[in-house]
Amino acid sequence: GGMGGASFGGMPQQQQRQQQQSPGIQAKGQPVFHPLNVTLEDLYSGCTKKVRITVTKRGQKASSDKSISIRQGLKDGSKFTFEKEGDEQPGIVPGDIVFTLTTRPHDTYERRGDDLMTTVPVTLLDAMEGVRTSVTTLDGRSLPIESHSVTPETEIVIPQEGMYSGKTKRRGNLIVKFLIQFPSTPPLNQSQRDQIADIIRPNYNGFGKK
């Protein structure tokens, strides 16, 4: 009988202690999310972004400016949290304000993990005779690109010219592909097309038209 009394007697005491503590625990407001739009240039070199937070305090709107340090190589979805900076409401702890990193599309480069990819347009003549050109990096440097010949499958890999990785403490690769532009004027006649086809067909390893 004593064991039963101890068992049932202990539970109400535990519940009573929880009830005594609960009035001191305030509810917290819901987090408010905002996008933090950045460019690939921002992520390549790192930067500081200024943001303005506007919230309600004591029934009035109040604004404050904040600085967010963007480290090199950060990825989409990275979050920056300003704890308890949200709207003030009676009896509620202000919620967090969260900025989520979002990269704007780039005209020249595409990011794939820690690698950067870009496509360079070349004429059909250059593709056959050799390419000598350059690409401008995200921090404004000019990198020379050379190849004896290129195809749509050609990729030139330049090590450590990609995005910085905090894990490996080094940069990824810059991968250069080529878009071969065929002449539109004057158009090739059938005889010229056949001659070109005869020249390049053996390079397609049986996948070309026979």
RABELDA-V184845 format. One record per pair of residues at least 12 apart in sequence whose C-alpha atoms are under 10 Angstrom apart, sorted by the first residue. I is the first residue (numbers start at 1). J is the second residue. If there is no record, write none. Layout:
i: (I/I)
j: (J/J)
This chain:
i: (25/25/25/26/26/26/27/27/27/27/27/28/28/28/28/28/28/28/28/28/29/29/29/29/29/29/29/29/29/29/30/30/30/30/30/30/30/30/31/31/31/31/31/31/31/31/31/31/31/31/32/32/32/32/32/32/32/32/32/33/33/33/33/33/33/33/33/34/34/34/34/34/34/34/34/34/35/35/35/35/35/35/35/35/36/36/36/36/36/36/36/36/36/36/36/36/36/36/36/36/37/37/37/37/37/37/37/37/38/38/38/38/38/38/38/39/39/39/39/39/39/40/40/40/40/40/40/40/40/40/40/40/40/40/40/41/41/41/41/41/41/41/41/42/42/42/42/42/42/42/42/43/43/43/43/43/43/43/43/43/43/44/44/44/44/44/44/44/44/44/44/44/44/44/45/45/45/45/45/45/45/45/46/46/46/46/46/46/46/47/47/47/47/47/48/48/48/48/48/49/49/49/49/49/50/50/50/50/50/51/51/51/51/51/51/52/52/52/52/53/53/53/53/53/53/54/54/54/55/55/55/55/55/55/56/56/56/56/56/57/57/57/57/57/58/58/58/58/59/59/59/60/60/61/62/64/66/68/68/68/70/71/71/72/72/72/72/72/73/73/73/73/73/73/73/73/73/73/74/74/74/74/74/74/74/75/75/75/75/75/75/75/75/76/76/76/76/76/77/77/77/77/77/78/78/78/78/79/79/79/79/79/80/80/80/80/80/81/81/81/81/81/82/82/82/82/82/83/83/83/83/84/84/85/85/86/108/108/108/108/108/109/109/109/109/109/110/111/111/111/112/112/112/112/113/113/113/113/113/114/114/114/114/114/114/114/114/114/114/114/115/115/115/115/115/115/115/115/115/115/115/115/115/115/116/116/116/116/116/116/116/116/116/116/116/116/116/116/117/117/117/117/117/117/117/117/118/118/118/118/118/118/118/119/119/119/119/119/119/119/119/120/120/120/120/120/120/120/120/120/121/121/121/121/121/121/122/122/122/122/122/122/123/123/123/123/123/123/124/124/124/124/124/124/124/124/125/125/125/125/125/126/126/126/126/126/126/127/127/127/127/127/127/127/127/127/127/128/128/128/128/128/128/129/129/129/129/130/130/130/130/130/131/131/131/131/131/131/131/132/132/132/132/132/132/133/133/133/134/135/137/137/137/138/138/138/143/143/145/145/150/150/150/150/151/151/151/151/152/152/152/152/153/153/153/154/154/154/154/155/155/155/155/155/156/156/156/156/156/156/157/157/157/157/157/158/158/158/158/158/159/159/159/159/159/160/160/160/161/161/161/162/162/197/197/198)
j: (91/92/93/91/92/93/91/92/93/94/95/84/86/89/91/92/93/94/95/96/84/86/87/88/89/92/93/94/95/96/84/86/87/93/94/95/96/97/81/82/83/84/85/86/87/94/95/96/97/98/81/85/86/87/95/96/97/98/99/79/80/81/96/97/98/99/100/53/79/80/97/98/99/100/101/102/77/79/98/99/100/101/102/103/49/50/51/68/76/77/78/79/80/98/99/100/101/102/103/104/49/76/99/100/101/102/103/104/70/76/101/102/103/104/105/102/103/104/105/106/138/72/73/74/103/104/105/106/109/110/111/116/138/139/163/72/103/106/137/138/139/140/163/70/71/72/73/74/103/138/139/70/71/72/73/74/75/103/138/163/164/70/71/72/73/74/137/138/139/161/162/163/164/171/70/71/72/73/138/139/163/164/69/70/71/72/73/74/164/68/69/70/71/72/67/68/69/70/71/66/67/68/69/70/65/66/67/68/69/64/65/66/67/68/99/64/65/66/67/65/66/82/85/86/97/85/86/87/85/86/87/88/94/97/85/86/87/88/89/86/87/88/89/94/87/88/89/90/87/88/89/87/88/87/87/85/82/80/81/99/101/164/166/163/164/165/166/171/113/114/162/163/164/165/166/170/171/172/101/103/114/163/164/165/166/101/102/103/111/113/114/163/165/100/101/102/103/104/99/100/101/102/103/99/100/101/102/98/99/100/101/102/97/98/99/100/101/96/97/98/99/100/95/96/97/98/99/95/96/97/98/96/97/97/98/98/120/135/136/137/138/137/138/174/175/176/175/162/163/174/162/163/172/173/162/163/165/172/173/160/161/162/163/164/165/170/171/172/173/174/157/158/159/160/161/162/163/164/165/171/172/173/174/175/137/138/157/158/160/161/162/163/171/172/173/174/175/176/155/157/162/173/174/175/176/177/135/155/174/175/176/177/178/135/155/175/176/177/178/179/180/133/134/135/145/176/177/178/179/180/133/177/178/179/180/181/150/178/179/180/181/182/178/179/180/181/182/183/149/150/151/179/180/181/182/183/149/180/181/182/183/147/148/149/150/180/181/147/148/149/150/151/152/178/179/180/181/147/148/149/150/151/180/147/148/149/150/146/147/148/149/150/145/146/147/148/149/150/178/144/145/146/147/148/149/145/146/147/146/176/161/162/174/161/162/163/158/161/158/176/177/178/179/180/177/178/179/180/177/178/179/180/177/178/179/176/177/178/179/174/175/176/177/178/173/174/175/176/177/178/173/174/175/176/177/172/173/174/175/176/171/172/173/174/175/172/173/174/173/174/175/174/175/209/210/210)
